């Protein structure tokens, strides 16, 4: 799973027939401090996320197909949760 921040929306005049029902968002992977860690990814939105939301993304085709309950959708990344809060406990020696 990847922690990320939604930075934009993809608008397309031509889309795979099986993707027409889904919104595609641009997600910037981030670390636990909210800093970018790698390149943006495109992910199908299943949780009505919006720009600025912190989200959890699964990047695995078979898992995405199980979540969608469809095997005919060409997808690799899917947003599965909007993160409402994040708490990290630091270990002290």
C-alpha positions in Angstrom: 0.0 0.0 0.0 1.1 3.5 -0.8 0.4 6.7 1.2 -0.3 9.6 -1.1 -1.8 13.0 -1.7 -4.3 13.6 -4.5 -2.9 16.4 -6.7 -5.2 16.4 -9.7 -7.8 14.8 -11.9 -7.5 13.2 -15.3 -10.0 14.3 -17.9 -10.2 12.1 -21.0 -12.3 12.4 -24.2 -11.4 8.8 -25.1 -11.3 6.1 -22.5 -11.3 2.3 -22.4 -15.0 1.2 -22.5 -14.6 -0.6 -19.1 -13.1 2.5 -17.4 -15.9 5.0 -18.3 -17.6 4.6 -14.9 -14.5 5.4 -12.9 -12.8 8.7 -12.0 -9.0 8.7 -12.4 -6.9 10.8 -10.0 -3.3 11.9 -9.9 -1.6 10.8 -6.7 1.8 12.0 -5.3 3.3 9.2 -3.1 4.4 10.7 0.2 6.3 9.6 3.3 4.9 9.8 6.9 6.0 13.5 7.1 4.0 14.3 4.0 7.1 14.8 1.8 7.0 13.5 -1.8 9.0 10.2 -2.3 8.5 9.3 -5.9 6.8 10.2 -9.2 3.1 10.8 -9.5 0.8 7.8 -10.2 -2.6 7.5 -11.7 -5.2 5.6 -9.7 -8.9 4.8 -10.0 -10.9 6.4 -7.2 -13.3 4.1 -5.3 -13.8 6.4 -2.2 -14.8 9.8 -3.7 -11.4 11.4 -2.9 -10.6 14.9 -4.0 -7.7 17.2 -4.6 -5.7 17.7 -1.4 -6.9 14.4 0.3 -4.4 12.0 1.8 -5.2 8.5 0.5 -4.1 4.9 0.5 -3.4 3.3 -2.9 -3.1 -0.3 -3.7 -0.7 -1.0 -6.6 -1.4 -4.5 -7.8 -3.6 -5.5 -10.6 -5.2 -8.6 -9.1 -6.1 -6.8 -5.9 -7.6 -3.9 -7.9 -9.7 -6.4 -9.9 -10.9 -8.1 -6.7 -11.9 -4.7 -5.2 -13.8 -3.7 -8.4 -15.3 -7.2 -8.6 -14.4 -7.1 -12.3 -11.6 -8.8 -14.4 -12.3 -6.8 -17.5 -11.0 -3.5 -16.2 -7.3 -2.7 -17.2 -6.2 -1.2 -13.9 -3.1 -1.4 -11.7 -3.6 1.3 -9.0 -6.7 2.0 -7.0 -7.5 4.4 -4.2 -9.0 2.4 -1.3 -9.2 4.9 1.5 -9.2 8.6 2.4 -6.9 9.0 5.4 -8.5 11.2 8.1 -5.6 11.2 10.5 -2.1 9.8 10.9 -0.2 9.1 14.2 3.4 7.9 14.3 5.0 6.7 17.5 8.7 7.3 17.7 10.8 4.7 19.5 13.2 6.0 22.1 16.4 4.1 23.0 
